[in-house]
Amino acid sequence: MRKTKLALVVTGGVLLVATTVAGGVFALNNVSALINGEYPTIVENIATKFNLNPSEVEQVFESTRIQERTERLSQAVVDGDITEAQKNLILEKENEFRASIEKINSQELTADARHEAIQNLRSDLIDWAEENDITTK
């Protein structure tokens, strides 16, 4: 039973960090599209199909993503995989991560420089998780 719980905690930690990184990559794609004056294809398609403002559709996607993320983290707290304090730290870190992605995207960088900046963010995220006892492996 203890090994099963440990495996769940480890898996939960990996998923939390992976989701944070994936969320950052998704945000990177969205921010990049917005800088170019475009929205993700799904947003454009829904806005066109239902004659809506793409900005408002994007806001619905973002608020839904945040709501679902918060619910998953809350369930991880209930399941004992993370503490409430860790949940709050993760949510704060996600905001910092998104801001960092936006900063990277606002700069004129080569593809290699952008890749290196993202890799540095990823490395910093893993270090941060370890410092806060959030298991990543």
N, C-alpha and C positions, 0 to 999 in steps of 0.2 A: 504494500500500500504506500509506504514511504517513497519507494522508487517511482511509483506511478505519479505521486504528487510532485516529486522533484522533476520528473520528465515534463509534466504539465507546466510547471513554473518556468522551466528552461524554454519550452516551446512557446509559452506565452510571452516571455521576454524577447525571444527572437522575432516573433510576430509583431510585437509592439514597435521594436526598432525598425524592422523591415517596413512596416506600414508607415512609420514616420518618414523613412527615406523615400518610400514609394509616393507618399503624399507630397513630399518635396519635389520629386521628379514630375508628378502630375502638375503641381503648382508651377514648376519650371516651364513645362509645356504651355500651360495657360498664360503665364506671364509673358512668355516669348510671343505667343500669338497676339496678346493684347498690345504689346509694344509695336507689333507690325500692323496694328489696327484691325486685327482679325480676332474672331472667337473660335474656340474649338468647333469642329464640324457638328457635333451633336447639338451644341447650343444654337448654331446657325440654322440647322435643320428644324429644330423645334420652333425657333422664333419665326422662321419663314412659314412653316406649316400652319401655325396658329396666329400669324400676324401679330407677333409680340416683339417687344424691345429686347434685343440680344443681351443688353446689360442686365435687365431684370431677370432673364432666364439664367444668366451666369450667376447672379446673386442667389437664386433658388438652389442651384447646384451646390454652391459653396456653403450655404447655410445647412443644407441637407447633409453634406459631407461632414461638417463640424458636429452636427447633432448625432449622426451615426457613430462617429469616432468617439465622442463623449460617452455614448451608451455602451460601446464595446469596452472602453476603459472602466466604466462603472461596474460592468459585469465582471471584469478581471479583478476588481477590488472585492466584490461579493464572493467570488470564487477563491479568494485568498492568494491569487497569483501576484498581485502588487498591493501596495498600501495606498490609502487615499492621498498621502503626501506624494508618493511616486506618480500617481495619476495626475496630480496638479503640476508636478514638475514636467511630465511628458507634454501636457497641453501647453505649458509655457514655452517649452523647447520647440514645439512645432511652430509656434508663432515666430520665434527667433529664426528658425530654419527658413520659413517662408520669406521673412524679411531679408535674410542673407541671399536667398535665391533671387529675389527682386533686385537686390543691389548688384549681384553678378550680371543679371540680364540688362541692367541699365548701363553697363560699361561696354565700351567698344573693345571686345576681346576676340582673339583668334579662337578657332575651335579647340586648339590644344590648350590655350590658356584657360578657356571656359571649362574644359574637361578637368584640368588640374585643380581649378578652384572648387569644382563640385566634389572631386575626390578628397580635397582637404576638408570640406564640410562633412563628408561622410566619415572620415577619420576622426574628426572632432566629435561627431555624434556618438561614435562607438566609445571613445574615451569618456565622454560625458555619461553615457549609460553605465559604464563600469564604475565610475566615481559615485554614482547614485544607486548602486546595487541593483541595477536593472540588467538582468542576464541577457546577453546577446548571443551566446553559443551554448 
